[in-house]
């Protein structure tokens, strides 16, 4: 006897609110293009109340697909400098 259970894929809520901050003097100084973001602000909305679903955060889609280099503290993530890709 073989029992097969089909578990539905998660169905995240689309189009969460964008995370936006003004460039103030928080990190280095004004106009440094660096701010500290709480990436988890929309997590409950995205997970959509699904039991057993968790969220992980990554810099690139490739890292997310591979499950490598998750952002350690997504509540205090400093964005990358757009003038210097790969540097946070």
Rosetta blueprint (number, residue, H / E / L):
1 X L
2 X L
3 X L
4 X L
5 X L
6 X L
7 X L
8 X L
9 X L
10 X L
11 X L
12 X L
13 X L
14 X L
15 X L
16 X L
17 X L
18 X L
19 X L
20 X L
21 X L
22 X L
23 X L
24 X L
25 X L
26 X L
27 X L
28 X L
29 X L
30 X L
31 X L
32 X L
33 X L
34 X L
35 X L
36 X E
37 X E
38 X L
39 X H
40 X H
41 X H
42 X H
43 X H
44 X H
45 X H
46 X H
47 X H
48 X L
49 X L
50 X L
51 X L
52 X L
53 X L
54 X L
55 X L
56 X L
57 X L
58 X L
59 X L
60 X L
61 X H
62 X H
63 X H
64 X H
65 X H
66 X H
67 X L
68 X L
69 X L
70 X L
71 X L
72 X L
73 X L
74 X H
75 X H
76 X H
77 X E
78 X E
79 X L
80 X L
81 X L
82 X L
83 X L
84 X L
85 X L
86 X L
87 X L
88 X L
